[in-house]
Amino acid sequence: MHSRLEVPQRAEGKAEYLDLLCIGPSTRTAIEFKYFTRRWTGTVGTPAEDFALKGHAAADLARLHFVRDIARLERFCRRSDQNGLAVMLTNDASLWTPPGAGRGRTRDQEFRIHQGRELTGTLLWAEGAYTANTCTLRGTYPLDWVPYSELDGPGGEFRYLAVSVSPLSHTADDSPSHA
């Protein structure tokens, strides 16, 4: 097994960079990572290590970029021997928690990645008002957040979301995903 970081991939006539490519004897796995944090400070580990995580604050953009990673992986996984994995690790519960009842629509409504959600089809940003962020997924992706670690204090709970992208069959008439 071999692995390569920041691997250029040719898709739709341009080079895009893949976070990690794992190359096995008969299969290749393309991996995209997102690490989105809210503010947390503490000491963890043996030997003890101090951490001071910054809060990223733009959860809507974290959702957008994660969904775009899935669309990119669909493009990269056109080979029958290549699959993909999009991974998000976070301590921001707003990403895995469903929006509250009665909450109004948000510009990233269709890009929500909370527990139990399913991503599929064409997702519109701001109900289609900003077409540059429209994203079309060919597959269907049920979302299941998994506990990663529990540290002391507010923001100490970390979870991850891993979305597997299978090699998809495509025809010449397929329109490209936007990302």
C-alpha positions in Angstrom: 0.0 0.0 0.0 1.2 3.5 -0.9 -0.2 6.9 0.0 0.3 10.3 -1.5 -0.7 13.8 -0.1 -2.0 16.7 -2.2 -2.3 14.6 -5.4 -3.3 16.4 -8.5 -6.4 15.0 -10.2 -7.5 16.0 -13.7 -11.2 16.5 -13.8 -13.2 18.6 -16.3 -10.1 19.9 -17.9 -8.4 21.3 -14.8 -6.2 20.1 -12.0 -7.7 19.8 -8.5 -5.8 18.6 -5.5 -6.9 15.6 -3.5 -5.9 15.6 0.2 -4.8 12.0 0.3 -4.7 9.1 -2.2 -4.2 5.5 -0.8 -3.0 3.1 -3.5 -3.5 -0.6 -2.9 -2.8 -3.7 -5.1 -6.3 -3.5 -6.7 -8.0 -0.4 -5.4 -7.3 3.3 -4.9 -9.1 5.4 -2.2 -9.3 9.2 -2.6 -9.8 10.9 0.8 -10.8 14.5 1.6 -10.5 15.9 5.1 -12.2 18.8 6.9 -11.4 19.8 10.5 -13.8 22.5 11.8 -13.5 23.6 15.4 -15.2 25.8 17.9 -13.1 27.4 20.6 -11.7 25.0 23.2 -8.7 25.0 25.5 -7.3 22.3 27.7 -4.6 19.8 28.4 -4.8 16.3 27.1 -2.6 13.2 26.6 0.4 11.5 28.0 2.7 13.3 28.0 0.3 16.2 28.7 -0.1 18.6 25.8 -1.8 22.0 25.9 -4.4 22.8 23.2 -6.0 26.1 22.3 -8.4 25.5 19.4 -9.8 28.5 17.6 -13.4 28.9 16.7 -14.0 28.9 12.9 -17.5 30.5 13.3 -18.7 30.0 9.7 -20.5 26.6 10.0 -22.5 27.4 6.8 -19.2 27.4 4.8 -18.0 24.2 6.6 -21.2 22.5 5.3 -20.7 23.9 1.8 -17.1 22.8 1.6 -17.9 19.3 2.9 -20.7 18.8 0.4 -18.3 20.1 -2.4 -15.8 17.5 -1.3 -18.3 14.7 -1.8 -19.1 16.1 -5.3 -15.4 16.3 -6.1 -14.9 12.7 -4.9 -17.7 11.6 -7.2 -15.8 13.1 -10.1 -12.5 11.5 -9.0 -14.2 8.1 -8.5 -15.1 7.6 -12.2 -12.6 4.7 -12.3 -14.0 1.3 -11.4 -11.0 0.7 -9.1 -11.3 4.0 -7.2 -13.5 4.9 -4.3 -13.6 7.9 -2.0 -14.1 9.0 1.6 -15.0 12.5 2.8 -14.3 13.0 6.5 -15.3 15.8 8.8 -14.0 16.0 12.4 -15.4 18.7 14.6 -16.3 19.8 18.1 -19.0 22.1 16.8 -22.3 20.5 17.8 -24.2 22.8 15.4 -22.9 20.6 12.5 -24.3 17.3 13.8 -27.4 18.7 15.6 -30.6 19.0 13.5 -32.0 22.6 13.3 -34.6 23.4 16.0 -38.3 23.3 15.2 -39.6 26.6 13.9 -36.2 27.8 12.7 -36.5 29.8 9.6 -34.7 28.9 6.3 -31.1 29.7 6.0 -28.9 30.1 3.0 -27.2 26.7 3.6 -30.5 24.9 4.3 -30.0 22.3 1.6 -26.3 21.8 2.7 -27.2 20.7 6.3 -25.1 17.7 7.4 -26.7 16.9 10.7 -27.3 13.4 12.1 -29.8 11.4 10.1 -29.9 13.7 7.1 -29.5 12.3 3.6 -27.7 14.2 0.9 -28.7 13.6 -2.7 -29.5 15.4 -6.0 -29.1 19.1 -6.7 -28.5 21.3 -3.6 -29.2 25.0 -3.9 -27.5 27.7 -1.9 -29.9 30.5 -0.7 -32.7 28.8 -2.6 -30.8 29.2 -5.8 -30.0 32.9 -5.5 -26.3 32.2 -5.6 -25.8 29.7 -8.4 -22.0 29.5 -7.9 -22.6 27.4 -4.8 -25.1 25.0 -6.4 -23.9 21.4 -6.0 -25.2 18.3 -7.7 -24.6 14.9 -6.2 -25.1 11.7 -8.3 -25.2 9.4 -5.3 -27.3 9.3 -2.1 -25.5 9.7 1.2 -27.1 9.0 4.6 -25.2 10.9 7.3 -24.2 9.3 10.6 -22.0 11.2 13.1 -19.8 9.0 15.3 -18.3 10.0 18.7 -14.6 10.6 18.4 -13.5 11.9 21.8 -14.9 13.5 25.0 -12.7 16.1 26.6 -13.4 18.4 29.6 -15.3 21.6 29.3 -17.6 23.3 26.7 -16.7 22.2 23.2 -14.9 19.1 24.4 -17.1 16.6 22.5 -15.7 15.7 19.2 -17.5 13.7 16.5 -16.7 12.7 13.0 -18.7 12.1 9.8 -17.4 9.8 7.2 -19.1 9.6 3.8 -18.1 6.8 1.5 -18.2 7.5 -2.3 -18.4 4.4 -4.5 -17.2 4.2 -8.0 -20.2 5.4 -10.1 -21.1 4.5 -13.6 -21.3 7.5 -15.8 -22.5 8.1 -19.4 -21.2 10.7 -21.8 -24.5 12.6 -21.3 -23.8 13.1 -17.6 -23.6 16.8 -16.7 -20.6 17.6 -14.4 -21.0 18.4 -10.7 -20.4 21.9 -9.6 -17.8 22.4 -7.0 
